[in-house]
């Protein structure tokens, strides 16, 4: 029997440029950039500390006991802030490496990021879609000599060269951590603009999909786009 990873490797080799990558926070976890759940728990801990509570073994359980609801990344960020600028500032410290982080190899591109950059440089992958805010993959791509076409907003999309002419078309669905227009809350993640939906529909219709580190739990608009994709010419791994 042929295992799925062998099948994927064979298909990727024989069909250059056919597969798009969909990358979630799990990819950057090895670089010690926390996932959305880990940020949620840390925010709960920080709020509790300000309110005089410390040393709990299970902050999720403490939050349930205090509020009667499940911990939710979007709801907690929404409660702590009132504007996208504030949310960006909170997330910045979880993503931006300090000098100590860099010296100890934290929050820098991992082997996975460099492997993806190699796949792009060699022409096996041309389209990358991510829900991540960090710039680890952009950094790895540039180290490999690839300058990606990065789409972080509708403004970028309007000014970008066409997907078909790009060596690497890199769509950051929820924005960039240095941009105040990042999407975090349920309301922001519930729907994309018509232009972005059109681009997603085209990518999902024209390409196979390799998903890595994405849970599908939070990103309602992305899940809707995948569900409505009309064609399945190439498989999803």
ChimeraX attribute file (.defattr): number of C-alpha atoms within 10 A of each C-alpha:
attribute: neighborCount
match mode: 1-to-1
recipient: residues
	/A:1	3
	/A:2	6
	/A:3	7
	/A:4	10
	/A:5	10
	/A:6	10
	/A:7	12
	/A:8	16
	/A:9	11
	/A:10	11
	/A:11	16
	/A:12	18
	/A:13	15
	/A:14	11
	/A:15	14
	/A:16	15
	/A:17	20
	/A:18	18
	/A:19	26
	/A:20	23
	/A:21	21
	/A:22	17
	/A:23	20
	/A:24	20
	/A:25	21
	/A:26	17
	/A:27	20
	/A:28	25
	/A:29	14
	/A:30	16
	/A:31	20
	/A:32	16
	/A:33	23
	/A:34	18
	/A:35	17
	/A:36	17
	/A:37	14
	/A:38	12
	/A:39	17
	/A:40	21
	/A:41	19
	/A:42	15
	/A:43	18
	/A:44	18
	/A:45	21
	/A:46	14
	/A:47	15
	/A:48	17
	/A:49	12
	/A:50	9
	/A:51	9
	/A:52	8
	/A:53	12
	/A:54	13
	/A:55	9
	/A:56	11
	/A:57	8
	/A:58	10
	/A:59	19
	/A:60	20
	/A:61	14
	/A:62	17
	/A:63	17
	/A:64	12
	/A:65	11
	/A:66	9
	/A:67	9
	/A:68	10
	/A:69	11
	/A:70	12
	/A:71	19
	/A:72	17
	/A:73	20
	/A:74	18
	/A:75	14
	/A:76	16
	/A:77	21
	/A:78	18
	/A:79	8
	/A:80	13
	/A:81	13
	/A:82	10
	/A:83	12
	/A:84	19
	/A:85	14
	/A:86	15
	/A:87	21
	/A:88	21
	/A:89	14
	/A:90	17
	/A:91	16
	/A:92	16
	/A:93	12
	/A:94	16
	/A:95	21
	/A:96	17
	/A:97	17
	/A:98	12
	/A:99	10
	/A:100	9
	/A:101	14
	/A:102	12
	/A:103	10
	/A:104	10
	/A:105	14
	/A:106	17
	/A:107	23
	/A:108	25
	/A:109	20
	/A:110	19
	/A:111	12
	/A:112	15
	/A:113	20
	/A:114	18
	/A:115	15
	/A:116	19
	/A:117	24
	/A:118	19
	/A:119	18
	/A:120	23
	/A:121	19
	/A:122	13
	/A:123	15
	/A:124	19
	/A:125	24
	/A:126	24
	/A:127	25
	/A:128	23
	/A:129	20
	/A:130	23
	/A:131	20
	/A:132	24
	/A:133	23
	/A:134	23
	/A:135	19
	/A:136	20
	/A:137	25
	/A:138	19
	/A:139	19
	/A:140	22
	/A:141	24
	/A:142	13
	/A:143	14
	/A:144	16
	/A:145	12
	/A:146	17
	/A:147	17
	/A:148	21
	/A:149	21
	/A:150	18
	/A:151	22
	/A:152	20
	/A:153	20
	/A:154	15
	/A:155	9
	/A:156	13
	/A:157	18
	/A:158	11
	/A:159	9
	/A:160	14
	/A:161	12
	/A:162	11
	/A:163	16
	/A:164	10
	/A:165	10
	/A:166	15
	/A:167	19
	/A:168	23
	/A:169	24
	/A:170	23
	/A:171	25
	/A:172	21
	/A:173	23
	/A:174	21
	/A:175	22
	/A:176	22
	/A:177	24
	/A:178	17
	/A:179	14
	/A:180	15
	/A:181	18
	/A:182	22
	/A:183	23
	/A:184	23
	/A:185	19
	/A:186	17
	/A:187	11
	/A:188	17
	/A:189	18
	/A:190	16
	/A:191	16
	/A:192	19
	/A:193	11
	/A:194	10
	/A:195	13
	/A:196	17
	/A:197	16
	/A:198	12
	/A:199	15
	/A:200	20
	/A:201	17
	/A:202	13
	/A:203	19
	/A:204	23
	/A:205	18
	/A:206	18
	/A:207	20
	/A:208	23
	/A:209	22
	/A:210	16
	/A:211	16
	/A:212	15
	/A:213	16
	/A:214	17
	/A:215	12
	/A:216	10
	/A:217	7
	/A:218	18
	/A:219	21
	/A:220	17
	/A:221	17
	/A:222	18
	/A:223	13
	/A:224	13
	/A:225	17
	/A:226	14
	/A:227	10
	/A:228	11
	/A:229	15
	/A:230	13
	/A:231	12
	/A:232	13
	/A:233	11
	/A:234	15
	/A:235	12
	/A:236	15
	/A:237	14
